Amino acid sequence: MSKDADVLEIGLLGPLEVRFRGEALSITAPRLIAALGALLLQAGNVVPLHQLVESIWEDEPPSDPANQVAACMSMLRRAFRRAGCTRELVVTQLPGYVFPLAGVRLDTHTVRDLRLVAQRRLAENDPEAALTALEQALALWRGPVLSGTDRRAWQPEVHRWNEEQAAIRIARAEIQLDLGHYEDLIASLSAFIQQHPLLEKPRGILMTALYRTGRQADALRLYRSTADLLREELGVEPGADLQALHQRVLLGDTGAPAPAPAGRHTPTGPAPTAPSTSAAPPVPAAPPGRSVPAQLPGDLVEFTGRHQELRTLAAALTRNSGSVPVATVVGAGGTGKTALAVHTAHDLRPAFPDGQLYVNLHGMGESAVEPDRALALFLRELGFQGPLPETLDERAAVFRSLVADRRMLIVLDDASDTRQVLPLLPGTASCAVIVTSRMRLATVPSTCTLELEVLDEGQALELLASLVGSTRLEAEPETALELIRYCGMLPLALRIVGAKLAAKPHWSLRKAASRLADERRRLNELSHENLEVRACLELSYKGISAPARTLFRRLSLISASDFAEWVCSPLVDLPLAEAQDLLEELLDTRLLDVTTPAGAARPRYRMHDLVWLYAVALADEVEPGEERAAALHRLGTAALAMADDAHRAVCGGDFATVHSLIARPLAAPEALEAVGHQWLKWYEEDRATLTALCRKLAVEGHEELAWDLAATCRCLFSLRFHFDDWKATHEVALAAAERHGNERGAAAMLLGLGDLHLTKRQYGEALPLLARAQELFGKVGDRYGFALALRKAACADRVQGRFARALEGWETALLTLREVGDIEAQAQILRWTGQTLLELGRPDEAASFLFEAAELVTAFRGRSAPQVRLSLGDLHLAQGKPDLAAVEFARGFAQTQENGDLSGHCYALWGLGWTDVLQGRLPKAQERLEEGLDLARAIHDPLMEAQILLAMAEVEKRKGDFEAATAILREGAQICLLMGAPARLDLFNGAMAELAHAAR
């Protein structure tokens, strides 16, 4: 690998290998390898949390997967930092994490680039350069993808790259054959066919090379061994191309050059050519006089990708199993089902010499072809004379008789249900059938069922390049990526964009992208001649019931990346069970996809981006405004009920939160049953839905619901440090409240935004917001809201060194909070007061506040209970009792891990690390403090980061490394300076002065 100073080089083609500045990074923990591998296999794209959990733990996920994944990401960041790689390489991005590609060289991407280079060189008639590129690509393989770490979720990618390697080796062999590099070709392919014994094409290439080097007997021997192998393993004969090659080698007078001496030379004339990839068995041609139908539509010249699917279909349709081979291709509209079926059928024509029948059943349209009509078309094509039988059963029986002894392939395109398909199936295994449908046809006896998804990034670019030329894509690579994203990787949309660009060579890719950028116009732009995304989706929409159409349109109110079942019930105002039935209709027609693994306790669903835009357009056209508003209000109310229950469960009750005056809703019992007691997990899964819904409610005039939902979620946002969601919900709800003159709602949102800035340690930004909140709460006479805002402002005073003002503010707020019975807010104030007194050197006074807080939260299950334990640890430290402190920190550590409080968990790590320092366990202290530092940085808590750095400097000081200690102290001082925390800055300045004195 290269040793470029600024490039992180990563090898996936073999055991995981990461190098920076020429040095290998040591990542050996299986959990970290699994986490990093999952990110790298989709580098540049967001890997959802559930995929990471599946990759790391497979069937045994931890009870708090989000926390554990965050810890893995934190450790990965630490590993990169230790290697000197300072840029952010593991980025949190909804709904998971992403490994950015900037400054990264992946061997898989290099292989892809080299293969494109080879294709261009061949097009430029430079096969030597193409061969060099392919050999460079093959040299990057050190073994199977991520060998040594076996994960079920990775198997498709492992298989794909195995197939990629095989394809490159075959492509290299073809070029070597054309160039006359026979010695190298024979050596490499002799080994290759042992590894891939059932591929006919490389055997044909090898036969040709053997013949051309004067080894006719070896070429014939290879054919005989191939024929024996195929009969034994698959029960089939070699394909027609390989048989033809065999005949040419046998005769020696069919255009092949005379055998040449072994060696390397360039062919001078026609020669036996390698066969195609078809593994279909040849059979005798149809008897003279028998009709040989050839009804297949034309194949797509630019068909690309789907290599694995093609192989799967070919294997399923040509196997000799005694029953009729039936392959079903299922997928959403526009995913290329027909293109795949027709391309496969054309590839397999030699295997079915008695003909190919094709019918478009128009299953999703208004003029669906009934099976009796389809049979009439088939019977006439097969040469049936006389009047057709009257009944469906009679026609089906005649059809089966006519094809019983024939090798025929039948393509049944766009079937809607089993009823359309069953009468059209032959009765004998000499025939094979391909069925395409947007729905799974459960009772059709399929040999295999292929679920066709959208293309991946590489396939999408390959398809676009085949339509517009690789030169245009290479000229605007970033815009090309933008284009395929606008198309949602949907083959139909890509074909439309490609056709437009091909028809308009004066257009740049940027112009096409700019026309697609506007979501309101995108579906109109995705239309060209007889291709139209909207019309394709309309077929599915018209094929569902009226209630399902209503649900489909109203799901456009949710702009989140995915959603859960519970949202459907309020949208259509039906019980959850009935709404689930409608949801299944949408799934059956592929208007929705399931994003969670099969059997998931709480399945989640998503709309393809273009499908969502179609639903939005329909809602605008069809939905009456008042019905749409009522549906949104019901959904907002249901979400508020769920969030309220999550808030109470996770935060210990309905504390420290200002609510609107609307009646508090109750969550639906069925929804509660689905959640069980896993409210934090529910929040993690539905966070994007809650955020998007809050935004929608605010924009659509439901400001009271919007600000209440935002305020209710604040505790959850705070617990998980989801700052972006916190900010987005509160800002949009604040704007809505101000538009409608809702001063109490505005005050609640200002309180939440002030708290957000406090949590981010941005004290200068927090105080003005909290002051405005106090002003508005005072204006509307809300003493409780005023007290909550005052206690938060006092927190900023404490950090900025205004201790007397902080203590006074808390004392005032505490009076009101005791009146209203807010246990959590009281406990927090008592704890903060105790901690402040400890900082002022008054441990005896602090003890009374802290013990009162501990008594208050004895039976409390919220975040404050373990936080009080941590403060008691501080008290014991101040009293010179590190053993007792360690006990309290250990309790707090366990409790914060259980309730998912990342901030408290970070503080517990500091406390345990500091007690280790005081008791001389420096290696253990360093380990715990480093873990705490990673977590502090992961949750963006500079105050905690500074506190841990102060402890780490003490570790280095006690080890005698004054230079390292000084560097750490300077880093912490800079953090305090940026935070605007002068009291904390004084601690660092004092520590640096002590260090300078000790170093003299």
C-alpha positions, 0 to 999 in steps of 0.5 A, spaced: 500 500 500 502 507 498 505 511 504 502 517 502 502 522 508 495 524 508 491 518 505 488 513 510 489 506 506 484 501 507 484 493 505 478 490 505 480 484 500 483 480 505 483 480 512 482 488 515 488 492 514 488 499 515 495 503 514 496 511 516 503 514 514 505 507 512 504 504 519 499 499 520 493 500 525 492 495 531 485 493 531 484 486 534 478 486 538 472 482 534 467 487 536 471 493 533 473 489 527 465 488 526 463 495 527 469 498 522 467 492 517 460 494 517 462 501 516 467 500 510 463 495 506 458 501 505 463 507 506 461 514 504 453 512 506 450 512 512 449 505 516 443 505 520 444 503 527 440 496 526 445 494 521 451 495 525 447 492 531 446 486 527 453 486 524 456 486 531 452 482 535 448 478 530 442 474 534 445 476 541 444 484 541 445 487 548 440 490 552 442 497 550 445 497 543 445 504 541 450 505 547 454 499 546 454 502 538 456 509 540 462 506 545 464 502 539 465 508 535 468 512 540 473 506 541 474 506 533 475 514 533 480 513 539 484 508 535 485 513 529 487 519 533 492 514 536 495 513 529 495 520 528 489 521 524 486 527 526 480 528 521 473 525 523 473 518 520 467 515 524 461 521 523 454 520 527 449 521 522 442 519 522 439 514 522 446 511 524 454 512 522 458 514 516 465 513 514 467 519 510 471 517 503 475 524 503 482 522 504 481 515 504 483 510 499 479 503 499 482 497 495 475 495 493 474 502 490 481 502 487 479 495 484 472 498 481 476 504 478 481 500 475 476 496 472 473 502 469 480 504 466 480 497 463 474 498 459 476 505 457 482 502 454 479 496 450 474 501 447 480 505 445 483 499 442 489 498 447 488 491 450 495 491 453 493 497 457 487 494 459 490 488 461 495 492 466 489 495 469 486 488 470 492 485 473 493 491 478 486 490 480 487 483 481 494 484 485 490 488 491 486 481 493 489 478 499 483 473 500 476 473 501 473 480 503 474 481 511 477 474 511 478 472 519 471 475 521 465 472 519 458 475 519 452 473 516 450 480 514 456 481 510 455 475 506 452 478 500 458 483 500 463 477 500 459 473 495 459 480 490 466 481 491 468 473 490 464 474 483 467 481 482 474 477 482 472 471 478 469 476 473 476 480 472 480 474 472 475 472 466 476 478 463 483 478 463 483 471 460 479 474 454 484 479 453 490 474 454 487 470 449 486 475 444 494 478 445 496 471 444 499 470 452 497 463 452 503 461 457 500 466 462 493 464 460 493 457 461 497 457 468 492 462 471 486 459 468 488 451 470 488 454 477 481 458 476 477 452 473 479 448 479 476 454 484 470 455 479 469 448 476 462 450 474 463 456 469 463 454 462 466 460 459 473 460 462 473 452 460 472 455 453 477 460 453 482 455 456 480 450 451 482 455 445 488 457 448 490 449 449 488 448 441 492 454 439 499 452 443 498 445 439 495 441 445 489 439 441 489 433 445 489 437 452 483 441 449 479 435 448 480 432 454 478 438 458 472 438 454 470 431 456 472 432 463 467 438 463 462 434 460 462 429 465 462 434 471 456 438 469 452 431 468 454 429 475 453 435 478 447 439 475 445 433 470 446 437 464 450 437 458 455 443 456 452 449 453 451 450 446 457 454 445 462 450 448 459 444 444 460 448 438 467 450 440 468 442 441 466 440 434 471 446 431 477 443 435 475 436 433 475 438 426 480 443 425 478 445 419 472 450 421 476 456 421 481 455 427 488 456 425 493 451 425 495 449 432 501 453 433 507 451 437 507 452 445 509 459 446 506 466 446 504 469 440 498 473 436 493 470 433 493 471 425 486 469 423 479 466 426 479 461 431 475 457 436 472 462 441 470 462 448 463 460 449 458 465 453 456 464 460 450 460 459 450 454 463 444 451 459 444 444 456 443 443 449 437 439 446 435 437 439 432 442 435 424 442 434 422 437 429 421 440 422 414 443 421 413 444 428 412 451 430 417 455 434 415 461 438 419 467 439 415 472 443 420 475 447 421 482 447 427 485 444 433 485 449 436 492 452 443 493 449 445 497 455 443 492 460 448 492 466 449 490 473 444 484 476 450 479 475 448 475 481 441 475 480 442 473 472 446 467 475 441 465 480 435 465 475 439 461 470 441 456 475 434 455 477 431 455 470 436 450 468 436 445 473 434 438 472 429 437 478 423 433 476 418 439 477 417 445 473 422 450 474 419 456 476 423 463 478 419 469 481 422 476 480 418 480 485 420 488 486 417 495 486 415 498 480 421 501 476 426 496 479 427 493 472 423 486 473 421 485 466 428 487 464 431 482 468 426 477 466 427 478 458 435 479 459 435 472 462 430 469 457 435 471 451 441 468 455 437 462 455 434 461 448 440 456 447 437 452 452 430 452 450 430 451 442 423 449 442 421 456 443 419 462 448 413 464 450 411 471 453 405 475 455 404 481 459 399 480 464 398 487 466 396 485 473 397 492 476 393 495 470 385 496 469 386 492 463 389 485 466 389 480 461 385 474 464 388 467 464 383 464 459 385 470 454 393 469 455 392 461 454 388 463 447 394 467 445 399 461 447 395 456 443 394 460 437 402 461 437 403 454 438 399 452 432 393 449 435 388 449 429 380 449 430 376 452 435 379 454 442 376 450 448 371 454 452 373 453 459 379 455 462 381 448 465 380 445 458 384 451 455 390 450 460 389 442 459 390 443 452 396 448 453 400 443 458 399 437 452 402 442 447 408 443 451 409 437 454 415 434 450 418 441 448 424 445 451 420 451 452 421 458 456 415 461 458 415 469 461 409 471 465 410 478 466 407 483 471 402 478 474 398 481 480 396 474 483 396 467 483 389 466 479 393 469 473 399 465 473 397 458 475 393 456 469 399 458 465 404 453 468 406 447 464 406 440 467 412 437 465 419 439 467 422 440 460 419 447 460 421 453 465 417 459 467 419 466 469 414 470 473 415 477 474 410 481 479 410 487 484 407 482 489 409 475 492 405 470 489 405 465 495 402 459 492 405 459 486 410 453 486 417 457 485 423 454 484 426 460 487 424 467 488 428 474 487 426 480 491 429 485 486 431 492 490 434 498 487 441 498 485 447 500 489 451 506 487 456 502 483 451 499 479 447 505 478 453 509 475 454 503 471 447 503 468 448 511 467 455 510 464 452 505 459 446 510 457 450 517 456 457 514 456 463 514 461 466 520 459 461 525 461 460 521 468 468 522 468 467 530 467 462 531 472 463 525 477 460 529 483 454 531 479 453 524 477 453 521 484 448 527 485 444 525 479 443 517 482 441 520 488 435 524 486 433 518 482 433 514 488 438 508 485 431 506 481 433 503 474 427 506 471 428 513 473 436 512 471 434 510 464 429 516 464 435 521 466 440 517 461 435 517 455 434 525 456 442 526 457 443 521 451 438 525 447 440 532 449 448 531 448 448 539 449 446 538 456 451 538 462 450 533 468 449 539 472 443 542 468 440 535 469 441 535 476 439 542 477 432 540 474 431 534 479 433 538 485 426 541 486 422 536 489 416 539 487 418 538 480 422 531 480 416 527 478 415 531 472 422 531 470 422 523 470 419 522 464 421 521 457 417 519 451 414 512 453 418 512 460 415 515 466 416 514 473 409 517 475 405 512 471 409 506 473 407 508 481 400 509 479 399 502 477 401 500 484 396 505 487 390 504 483 391 496 484 390 497 492 383 499 496 380 506 497 382 505 505 389 503 503 390 509 498 388 514 504 393 511 508 398 511 502 397 519 501 397 520 509 403 517 510 406 523 506 405 527 512 411 523 515 418 525 512 422 521 516 427 516 513 422 510 516 416 509 521 413 504 525 406 501 525 403 505 530 403 511 526 398 508 521 392 508 526 391 515 527 392 517 520 386 513 518 382 513 524 382 506 525 384 501 530 391 498 529 389 491 527 385 494 521 391 499 519 396 494 519 391 490 514 392 496 510 399 497 511 400 490 508 396 492 502 402 497 501 407 492 502 404 487 497 404 492 492 411 494 494 409 502 495 412 500 502 419 496 504 420 493 510 427 496 513 428 491 519 430 484 519 425 478 518 421 477 525 423 483 528 419 485 534 417 492 532 418 492 524 419 499 521 417 501 514 420 506 509 417 509 502 422 510 496 424 517 496 420 518 489 414 514 492 414 519 497 414 524 492 408 521 489 404 520 495 405 528 497 403 530 490 397 525 491 395 528 498 395 535 495 391 533 489 386 529 492 386 530 500 381 535 502 384 540 507 380 539 513 381 531 513 388 532 512 389 537 518 385 532 522 389 526 520 395 530 522 392 532 529 391 525 530 398 523 529 401 529 533 396 527 539 398 520 538 406 521 538 405 526 544 402 520 548 407 516 546 413 521 547 409 522 554 410 515 556 417 515 554 419 521 558 415 519 564 419 512 564 426 514 562 426 520 566 422 518 572 416 521 571 413 528 568 418 532 571 422 539 569 417 540 563 412 545 561 406 542 558 401 546 553 394 546 556 391 541 551 388 535 554 393 530 555 392 524 551 393 516 552 397 512 548 393 506 544 393 500 548 396 496 542 402 501 541 404 500 548 404 493 548 408 493 542 413 497 546 413 493 552 418 497 557 423 498 552 421 506 552 429 508 550 429 503 545 422 506 542 425 513 542 431 511 539 427 508 533 422 513 533 426 519 534 427 521 526 419 520 526 418 525 532 423 530 530 419 530 523 412 530 526 414 536 530 416 540 524 410 538 520 405 540 526 409 547 527 409 549 519 401 546 518 399 551 524 398 546 530 403 550 534 400 548 541 402 540 539 408 542 536 411 546 542 408 540 547 411 535 543 418 538 543 418 540 550 416 533 552 422 530 548 427 534 551 429 530 556 430 524 551 434 529 547 438 531 553 439 523 555 442 521 548 445 528 546 441 528 540 443 536 539 440 536 532 433 534 533 433 538 540 435 544 536 431 543 530 424 541 534 425 547 539 427 552 533 421 551 529 416 550 535 418 557 537 417 560 531 410 557 530 409 559 537 411 567 536 407 567 529 401 565 533 402 570 539 403 564 544 407 567 549 407 561 554 409 556 548 415 561 546 417 561 553 417 553 554 421 553 547 426 558 550 427 554 556 429 548 552 434 552 547 437 555 553 438 548 556 441 546 550 446 551 550 448 549 557 448 542 555 453 544 550 457 548 555 455 554 551 454 559 557 454 566 553 448 563 548 444 560 554 443 566 558 440 571 554 435 565 552 433 563 559 433 571 561 427 571 555 424 565 558 423 568 565 421 574 562 415 571 558 413 566 564 413 572 568 408 575 564 403 569 563 404 568 570 407 561 570 411 560 576 413 553 575 416 555 568 420 561 571 423 557 577 425 552 571 428 557 567 431 560 573 435 554 576 438 553 569 441 560 569 444 559 575 447 553 572 451 558 568 452 562 573 456 557 577 460 555 571 462 562 570 464 563 577 458 567 580 457 562 585 453 567 590 448 568 585 448 561 583 446 559 590 441 565 591 438 563 584 437 555 586 434 557 593 429 562 590 427 556 585 427 551 590 421 554 594 416 554 587 419 547 586 417 544 593 410 547 592 409 543 585 412 537 588 417 536 582 422 531 585 427 531 580 428 538 579 428 539 587 434 533 587 438 537 581 438 543 585 440 540 592 445 536 588 448 542 584 448 546 591 452 541 594 457 540 588 458 548 588 459 548 596 464 542 595 468 547 590 468 552 595 471 548 600 465 547 604 464 540 605 460 540 611 455 544 608 455 541 602 453 534 606 447 536 608 444 538 601 447 532 598 444 527 603 437 531 603 438 529 595 439 522 596 433 521 601 429 525 596 430 520 590 430 514 594 424 511 590 426 515 584 427 511 578 429 517 573 436 520 572 437 524 578 438 518 582 444 515 580 447 522 579 446 524 586 450 517 588 456 520 583 455 527 587 456 523 594 462 520 591 465 527 590 463 528 597 467 522 600 473 525 595 472 532 599 472 528 606 479 524 604 475 517 603 477 515 596 474 508 598 467 510 600 468 515 593 469 509 589 463 505 592 459 511 590 462 512 583 461 504 582 454 504 583 453 510 579 457 507 573 452 501 574 446 505 574 448 510 569 449 504 564 442 501 566 438 507 564 442 510 558 445 516 561 451 517 557 453 524 561 452 521 568 456 514 565 462 519 563 462 522 570 462 515 573 468 514 569 472 520 571 470 518 578 473 511 578 479 514 574 480 519 579 480 514 585 485 510 582 489 516 581 489 517 588 490 510 590 496 509 586 493 505 580 495 509 574 495 504 569 487 503 571 486 510 572 489 512 565 485 506 562 478 509 565 480 516 564 481 515 556 475 511 556 471 517 559 475 522 554 472 518 548 465 518 551 465 526 553 468 527 546 463 523 543 457 526 546 460 533 545 461 535 552 467 540 553 466 541 560 467 533 562 472 533 557 476 538 561 475 535 567 478 528 565 484 532 562 485 535 568 485 528 571 489 525 566 495 531 567 495 528 574 497 521 571 502 524 567 505 528 572 505 522 577 509 518 572 514 523 571 512 525 564 512 533 565 512 535 558 506 530 557 502 533 563 503 540 560 501 539 553 494 536 556 493 542 561 494 547 555 489 543 551 484 543 557 485 550 558 484 552 551 477 548 552 475 552 558 477 559 554 472 557 549 467 555 553 467 561 557 468 558 564 473 562 568 472 558 574 475 552 570 480 555 567 483 557 574 484 550 575 488 549 569 492 555 570 493 553 577 495 546 575 500 548 570 503 553 575 504 547 580 507 543 575 512 548 573 514 549 580 515 541 581 519 541 574 524 546 577 
